[in-house]
């Protein structure tokens, strides 16, 4: 059962609707939702929220301007959004929540760096990710600060708490002896107690 609190609450018993305005908070299982205005359907568990929307679901957090979500299925979307899922920071014109652990980001960015202008980021037309599995990104150019340095038509990244085999993020730099340097590395983790990193540098 969802618990709703707000500065002003109105309940329409016949329709099963609760409308809250001003510092609205809804708690439902592990979900905590806050917003300036919320319309909540008590029977279906559908929520429409506007203004300073923050959705906490376990360790994951989404923020945006407008949200529509079913609290039971955890399916919905958030417009003009940003968020933190696993180890990644996201922005998107729309972030869709397609279940408890699956997200789809439209016209957005992702990075593991904090800050308004991260050291590196990918800007993709669409990103599909499942927690503890993988992130799939389409047309994700790599940017260092604001500078685009590498274009990929498609890329896959692990979204896991445990170590995963795969390519590491390329490192770019300039040295006095080697000039422009692009460092690529492949991380191999066949077992919990064994791993190896294989690197190939382009000078």
C-alpha positions in Angstrom: 0.0 0.0 0.0 1.3 3.4 -1.0 1.7 6.0 1.8 1.2 9.6 0.6 2.1 12.7 2.5 2.1 16.4 1.3 1.5 19.9 2.4 -2.0 19.7 0.9 -3.9 16.4 0.3 -7.2 15.8 -1.4 -8.8 12.4 -1.6 -11.6 11.4 -4.0 -13.0 8.2 -2.5 -15.3 7.4 -5.3 -12.6 7.6 -8.0 -9.8 6.3 -5.7 -7.6 9.3 -6.4 -5.3 11.1 -4.1 -3.9 14.5 -5.2 -1.0 16.0 -3.3 0.6 19.4 -3.7 3.7 20.8 -2.0 6.5 18.5 -0.8 4.7 15.4 -1.8 6.2 12.0 -0.8 5.0 8.5 -1.7 6.4 5.4 -0.2 5.7 2.0 -1.8 7.9 -1.0 -0.9 11.5 0.0 -1.7 10.3 3.0 -3.8 10.3 6.6 -2.5 8.9 9.3 -4.8 9.0 13.0 -4.1 7.6 15.9 -6.3 5.8 19.2 -6.2 2.5 17.7 -7.4 1.3 14.1 -7.5 -1.9 12.4 -8.7 -2.0 8.9 -7.3 -4.6 6.1 -8.1 -4.9 4.0 -5.0 -6.3 0.9 -6.8 -4.1 0.7 -9.8 -1.0 2.2 -8.2 -0.5 4.6 -11.1 1.3 7.9 -10.4 1.6 11.1 -12.3 4.1 13.5 -10.8 5.3 17.0 -11.8 8.0 19.4 -10.7 11.3 18.4 -9.0 10.5 14.7 -9.3 12.9 12.4 -7.5 12.5 8.6 -7.7 14.6 6.4 -5.4 14.4 2.7 -6.1 16.9 0.9 -3.9 20.3 2.4 -4.7 19.2 3.8 -8.0 17.9 7.4 -8.3 16.1 9.2 -11.2 15.3 13.0 -11.3 13.3 15.0 -13.8 10.3 17.2 -14.6 7.4 14.9 -15.3 6.9 11.2 -14.3 4.3 8.6 -15.1 4.8 5.3 -13.3 3.0 2.2 -12.0 4.4 1.5 -8.6 3.7 -2.3 -8.8 5.1 -3.1 -12.2 7.6 -0.2 -12.0 7.0 0.6 -15.6 6.8 4.2 -16.7 8.9 7.2 -17.8 10.5 10.4 -16.7 11.0 13.4 -19.0 14.0 15.7 -19.1 15.7 13.4 -16.7 19.0 12.4 -15.1 19.9 9.6 -12.9 22.3 7.2 -11.2 22.0 3.5 -11.9 24.7 1.1 -10.6 27.9 2.9 -11.4 26.7 5.1 -14.3 25.4 8.6 -14.4 22.7 9.3 -17.1 20.9 12.1 -18.7 18.1 11.8 -21.3 15.2 13.6 -22.9 13.3 10.7 -21.6 14.3 7.8 -19.3 11.9 4.9 -19.5 11.7 2.4 -16.6 10.8 -0.9 -18.2 10.7 -3.0 -15.1 12.5 -3.2 -11.7 16.0 -3.4 -13.2 15.7 -2.3 -16.8 16.0 1.2 -18.3 15.8 2.7 -21.7 17.3 6.2 -22.3 16.4 8.4 -25.3 18.8 11.1 -26.7 21.1 11.0 -23.6 24.5 10.7 -22.2 26.2 8.3 -19.8 29.5 8.3 -17.8 31.0 7.0 -14.6 32.5 10.4 -13.8 30.8 12.9 -11.5 30.3 16.6 -12.2 28.4 18.8 -14.7 31.2 18.4 -17.3 32.7 14.9 -16.8 36.2 13.9 -18.0 34.6 11.5 -20.5 31.1 10.7 -21.6 29.2 8.9 -24.4 26.3 10.6 -26.1 23.9 8.1 -27.6 20.7 8.2 -29.6 19.4 5.4 -27.4 20.7 3.3 -24.5 19.2 0.1 -23.2 20.5 -1.2 -19.9 19.7 -4.0 -17.4 21.2 -3.9 -13.9 23.7 -6.6 -13.2 23.8 -7.4 -17.0 24.8 -5.0 -19.8 24.3 -1.6 -21.2 23.7 -1.4 -25.0 24.3 2.0 -26.7 23.5 3.0 -30.3 25.6 5.7 -32.1 27.6 6.6 -29.0 30.5 9.0 -29.8 33.0 9.3 -27.0 33.7 12.8 -25.7 36.6 14.0 -23.6 35.1 17.0 -21.8 33.3 18.6 -24.8 35.6 17.3 -27.5 34.3 14.3 -29.6 37.3 11.9 -30.1 35.8 8.5 -31.2 32.6 7.4 -33.0 31.1 4.0 -32.5 27.9 2.8 -34.2 27.2 0.4 -31.3 28.8 -0.4 -28.0 28.2 -2.8 -25.0 29.3 -2.1 -21.4 28.9 -4.3 -18.3 26.5 -3.0 -15.7 27.6 -5.4 -12.9 28.7 -5.2 -9.3 31.1 -8.1 -9.9 34.2 -7.9 -12.2 33.4 -8.6 -15.9 35.4 -9.5 -18.9 35.4 -6.8 -21.6 37.1 -3.8 -23.2 38.1 -0.9 -20.9 37.4 2.7 -21.7 40.2 4.0 -24.0 42.6 6.5 -22.5 43.8 9.5 -24.6 46.9 11.7 -24.0 49.8 13.6 -25.4 53.4 13.1 -24.4 56.6 14.9 -25.5 58.3 11.7 -26.8 55.4 9.8 -28.2 53.0 12.5 -29.3 49.3 11.6 -29.4 48.7 8.3 -27.5 45.6 6.1 -27.5 45.7 3.4 -24.9 43.3 0.4 -25.4 43.0 -2.4 -22.9 41.0 -5.7 -22.6 40.2 -7.0 -19.1 39.9 -10.7 -18.7 38.3 -12.1 -15.5 37.8 -15.9 -15.9 37.6 -16.5 -12.1 37.1 -14.6 -8.9 40.7 -15.1 -7.9 42.4 -14.5 -11.3 42.3 -11.7 -13.9 44.6 -10.1 -16.5 44.7 -6.9 -18.4 46.0 -6.9 -22.0 46.9 -3.5 -23.5 47.6 -2.2 -27.0 48.8 1.4 -27.4 48.6 3.5 -30.5 51.2 6.2 -30.8 
